[in-house]
Amino acid sequence: MKRVFTSLSKKMALGLTLLMVPFMVHSQWVFEITSPSEIAGTYPMGIASFGSLPSDATTGNLQLAFDGSDNPALGCEALETDLSGTIGILDRGDCAFAEKALNAQEAGAIALVICNTADAIINMPGAAPDVNIQTVLLRRGDCDAIKSALASGDVSVEIYRERQEVIWGGEDDPNSTFDGGLNDWTTQVRTGFANTAEEDVFVWLPNGDVSEGLVSFDGNAINSPTASNGAAGMNLDLNTTEGTINPGAPPYPFYVAELISPVIDLSEVETPLSLSFYQLYRRLNFVGNNDFHSGFEYSLDGGNTWSQLIQLNDDVEIQERVNNQINLPLPLEVLGTEEFRMKFVISMDFYYWVIDDVVITELPANNIAISQPFNPLFSFATPANHIAADDLGFSFTLRNRGLEQELIEANVEIRDASNNELVHNQEFIIENLEGSIDSFIVFDDLFTPELPVGDYVITYRIDAPGKIDFDYTTNTRTYFFRVTENIHSKDNPDNEEFTSGTLQPDEDSWFYGNIYFTAPQEDNRTQYFIESQHAFRTDADEFTDELALIYLLEFVPDGLIGNYFEFINSDLNTTPDFHPALTQVAIAIVDASMMAEAGNGGLMTLDHTQFLDPNNDLAPFTEPIALNENKMYFLMTQIDQPAASTLRVATSSAVDYSVPNQLLFTQGRNWTGFTGSAVPVARMVTSHSTSTGELVPFDQPLMVYPVPASNELFIDFQLDQPTDMEIQLFDINGRLMNSSTFTNVTNETLGTDVTEYQTGNYIIRVVTKDGQVQSRQVLIVK
């Protein structure tokens, strides 16, 4: 094989000095406040994918900007503030980043600062050819300090870059930018593997685009500085589906291939180095016994022998799409070698990996990142009496991709999302951290989340005080969660319409669902299953004769079991409804008419009275279904042929969980658990008795009218004895909207005002002081 050498020496063979042209994108951006002295210093910032990135510093005074709308600080309309010659400030929200930038530019701004809604840094996406000013993003807390200072006088800033010296590659090197082709890079199927076709290797992709594919979309291209001249990559989606063929259920065709660099001379390099490249990446399943999807190897002898594989993207979730820049410290043993080579290795069945702008730079002095932060929550939405029953612990992996750090401050906090109030905070100090290593950080204290109903955010944050970090977007990680009155949900229960879904057309029968946990209760109150929520989609024009079964299954072992796969994978040929590790609690039948009533992708609610009792000759339940405490419950949907060919279980976007808590079962194969990406729409609504007695329904029907209601709802009571009661109104997502208490109710009509509520379905529930309950779904129309 012909070997192509690329020189890295800083002096050419003739003794002439080789001028290193800085590759503009490989640099650290700095936002520095120069006055007033009280807040002077450097601050973390995010950059935009649109607008200009000036080669010189941008210097000026900050100025708050406003438009004429009801939310003037958002700047989503033409600005009324004259920003001529200044750097404008707008808040994030309601419209695209680029729209704010264009409005600021038209108001005369020389640059724009956008204040984030959280104390985190992101890089702002979008395309805006008409925007030519620089746009940066600051953390919420930093913006608050700036706004306070502006109330007393001017705030002067300078935005500039500290460049990383490029040792190999750069915008003028076609081997770095894949200008017009793979050039001196080579590609091959990895030894020991046989891809679907021998030609299924890395190829040159015009514009780094992988839009052609069954599950891709128009404009799905790498966001690299030189994407316009092409990139290297593999579009596995297109290889398998040809853009139109439904691949059915796994296993899918697999691809294990290598992209190998030309030989690079590092003989005169003495300083630590970093490999940097841009990527567009999305993955699905492992291949064979390989425990990686993407990796990197290097050679010191021109490719005769190779290092052990270094995993890349190991913290990217299944089906998560990333379009980012990677910085990887190179081992010190590469310094001084004349025949350095590197290779990228792909090992997966779906979806794609695109690589561009590969360079070797001097190792950034400060480049720390949070990896694999632990999400202690089992669900996005959890009732208050369940989430408070367990202590939460926090940990993450600290990656130092720079030089040795004298001091790093780490903290984790929980804030109320409605008012930013701090409800929990812990700090951890790391001293004398070696360069180019990973450290596992565990916070000492546990947190008992005795929180009122509301939305909350967990934020992990790291900082090297007084240092400018290479990429601030990796210094924070957040998880959102909700404390509810009575609903368990893996996704945001505000979602009521769903455009995607999971299909298993080649399976005779398959199950898909979520796992929920009923926590022990201090007062021994019994937990009850009240209802569940689901959604379905069809690939046909309409629902016709489809049928699905909903199972509520109790996991036999007690407790929140992390290794539950050990139990359920012990028997791969028994379906979940008869699995020895699971006990049937309730079954519901969902037919095509029910699906049609909810609509294609619409949310449906199944009341407990629509479930059948498998322990009582499938008789319908007439009372809420008692649940055992300290148990995991599997809420699963079963779909059989012929419905399996067209019927999808609707899915919704989810947070990244650290513990798999959604399940897919296909007979004869392993149960598959997922921690992130999309989750099936399968929510559980529970309640509990108000005393140690049982929660039972009224003997009489609950008479609610008018239906639909517009301004007021009335309830008729005919009771033998005076009774104290509470009337509660919930929205369809289980959030308590209103609660009223009445005493000594007998034969009378009670009303509740619904004037302020929007059109939709609601649940009205009556609970008496002795624990009796009855619920009805009502429709409010405006």
Secondary structure as GFF3:
##gff-version 3
##sequence-region A 1 782
A	DSSP	beta_strand	5	7	.	.	.	ID=ss1
A	DSSP	beta_strand	27	35	.	.	.	ID=ss2
A	DSSP	three_ten_helix	37	39	.	.	.	ID=ss3
A	DSSP	beta_strand	41	43	.	.	.	ID=ss4
A	DSSP	beta_strand	46	47	.	.	.	ID=ss5
A	DSSP	beta_strand	58	64	.	.	.	ID=ss6
A	DSSP	three_ten_helix	72	74	.	.	.	ID=ss7
A	DSSP	beta_strand	87	91	.	.	.	ID=ss8
A	DSSP	alpha_helix	97	106	.	.	.	ID=ss9
A	DSSP	beta_strand	111	115	.	.	.	ID=ss10
A	DSSP	beta_strand	134	138	.	.	.	ID=ss11
A	DSSP	alpha_helix	140	150	.	.	.	ID=ss12
A	DSSP	beta_strand	156	163	.	.	.	ID=ss13
A	DSSP	beta_strand	166	168	.	.	.	ID=ss14
A	DSSP	alpha_helix	174	177	.	.	.	ID=ss15
A	DSSP	beta_strand	186	189	.	.	.	ID=ss16
A	DSSP	beta_strand	203	205	.	.	.	ID=ss17
A	DSSP	three_ten_helix	206	208	.	.	.	ID=ss18
A	DSSP	three_ten_helix	227	229	.	.	.	ID=ss19
A	DSSP	beta_strand	231	235	.	.	.	ID=ss20
A	DSSP	alpha_helix	236	241	.	.	.	ID=ss21
A	DSSP	beta_strand	255	260	.	.	.	ID=ss22
A	DSSP	beta_strand	263	265	.	.	.	ID=ss23
A	DSSP	beta_strand	273	283	.	.	.	ID=ss24
A	DSSP	beta_strand	294	299	.	.	.	ID=ss25
A	DSSP	beta_strand	310	312	.	.	.	ID=ss26
A	DSSP	beta_strand	322	329	.	.	.	ID=ss27
A	DSSP	three_ten_helix	332	334	.	.	.	ID=ss28
A	DSSP	beta_strand	341	348	.	.	.	ID=ss29
A	DSSP	beta_strand	351	362	.	.	.	ID=ss30
A	DSSP	beta_strand	368	371	.	.	.	ID=ss31
A	DSSP	beta_strand	381	383	.	.	.	ID=ss32
A	DSSP	alpha_helix	384	387	.	.	.	ID=ss33
A	DSSP	beta_strand	395	400	.	.	.	ID=ss34
A	DSSP	beta_strand	405	416	.	.	.	ID=ss35
A	DSSP	beta_strand	422	433	.	.	.	ID=ss36
A	DSSP	beta_strand	437	442	.	.	.	ID=ss37
A	DSSP	beta_strand	454	463	.	.	.	ID=ss38
A	DSSP	three_ten_helix	472	474	.	.	.	ID=ss39
A	DSSP	beta_strand	476	484	.	.	.	ID=ss40
A	DSSP	beta_strand	487	488	.	.	.	ID=ss41
A	DSSP	beta_strand	500	502	.	.	.	ID=ss42
A	DSSP	beta_strand	509	518	.	.	.	ID=ss43
A	DSSP	beta_strand	527	538	.	.	.	ID=ss44
A	DSSP	beta_strand	547	555	.	.	.	ID=ss45
A	DSSP	alpha_helix	565	568	.	.	.	ID=ss46
A	DSSP	three_ten_helix	576	578	.	.	.	ID=ss47
A	DSSP	beta_strand	582	591	.	.	.	ID=ss48
A	DSSP	alpha_helix	592	598	.	.	.	ID=ss49
A	DSSP	beta_strand	603	607	.	.	.	ID=ss50
A	DSSP	three_ten_helix	608	610	.	.	.	ID=ss51
A	DSSP	beta_strand	611	613	.	.	.	ID=ss52
A	DSSP	beta_strand	619	620	.	.	.	ID=ss53
A	DSSP	beta_strand	625	627	.	.	.	ID=ss54
A	DSSP	beta_strand	631	640	.	.	.	ID=ss55
A	DSSP	three_ten_helix	643	645	.	.	.	ID=ss56
A	DSSP	beta_strand	647	653	.	.	.	ID=ss57
A	DSSP	beta_strand	662	666	.	.	.	ID=ss58
A	DSSP	beta_strand	672	674	.	.	.	ID=ss59
A	DSSP	beta_strand	678	680	.	.	.	ID=ss60
A	DSSP	beta_strand	682	688	.	.	.	ID=ss61
A	DSSP	beta_strand	703	705	.	.	.	ID=ss62
A	DSSP	beta_strand	712	731	.	.	.	ID=ss63
A	DSSP	beta_strand	736	753	.	.	.	ID=ss64
A	DSSP	beta_strand	760	768	.	.	.	ID=ss65
A	DSSP	beta_strand	773	780	.	.	.	ID=ss66
###
